[in-house]
């Protein structure tokens, strides 16, 4: 698939809707910008991705435990974390179209239309100016390159201003506009629910540094430029893990998690060339070192996951604002002094991935429009989702060849046994070919067909989604075979 393949992207979005993966939110009222609902197969796929991440982080790591913190947090949390003051993007408005743009997105979009050398020069100047928060310099750059609004076609811009991305709401029965005390925020990241629980978790689970805390859950950001399907949403889900380490060891752990997270992506069988690291030059307000794992979406290489070395910034800030000691006593012996390391505020290396973005990565990698040559020289075609079997919404479809001769009863009985083990789908309607195509379209890796031979020898035909090959096997082998392939 070519980079920035908009037709392909539009086809994936249409397919996601048609086959029950992703719907625009409240669509009967014309939808809500950058908010989406997951349908029957989308919610299964999303759950499977979440479970795969959760298992790999907690069950398979003795040194990581999980939490499930509330979305609402004490408002001081966000003052301490820096989000009230710093979680904002530089924005610019076009005076003619009234359209608002994130400055970096506006410049990046312009760079896409330039020859590569010129584009690199523009982007590197932009990065330097962003790193210095030099808004006058950025405005000059926009003027110098005569960057235009895509709607009005003019370069009639306002000055650049900061725009905070947090959603506010009121807590309690009485709400009024100037009742600042009742204001709470919808969390813009799940990480803070982990930081404020650091001591609760460390003490109750008796964890020793280095150790991690994992969490999945909703996050909310009032994104300004949100027009890339589920890539950038206003309500989304994160899967985050904060790894608490002894100060001075954070560099080693940062490298460790960079490698480990890329390996996690590769464990799903997605080709390595679809991923790349992007080291940050402009760092978030809390970060000391940071990189993205980028994925080649149909809209080009974009951030899928962030790995951030956050120093002791968050815990120290919460210590200061809560006036409660948030420290760890390390009784391991420091070889330099021969004495225990003692009390310190741990440093943090964070891995943070958007579940919806991972969903889009899986979906766009899986989507294929295939031509199938037929024996008579003509061609057939199919749309198939090559979703990794362990993540597929439906693992096995059970299809009786006809609706008569007792075949549905046999198929139902197989279904009853198999669905205890994994998600199954039963269907009698239409020709077997049409049923296979529908299963291809939702990414079902295996279909079994119950036919007349089944009645004689208790075997069924299994058909593999990716190769479309078929073989016969005893009914008694079906569960074992599917479980082997989805491990
Ligand atoms: N706690 C660190 C943090 O939140 P981030 O880079 O802002 O870091 C982490 O976000 C990940 O969350 C991103 O790599 C992306 O996958 C996902 N993400 C962020 N904003 C998003 C949005 N508006 N829509 C969907 N996913 C988003």
Boltz pocket constraint, residues with backbone or C-beta under 6 A from the ligand:
constraints:
  - pocket:
      binder: B
      contacts: [[A, 188], [A, 189], [A, 190], [A, 191], [A, 221], [A, 223], [A, 230], [A, 231], [A, 232], [A, 233], [A, 234], [A, 236], [A, 237], [A, 238], [A, 240], [A, 303], [A, 304], [A, 305], [A, 306], [A, 350], [A, 352], [A, 353], [A, 354], [A, 355], [A, 356], [A, 357]]
      max_distance: 6.0
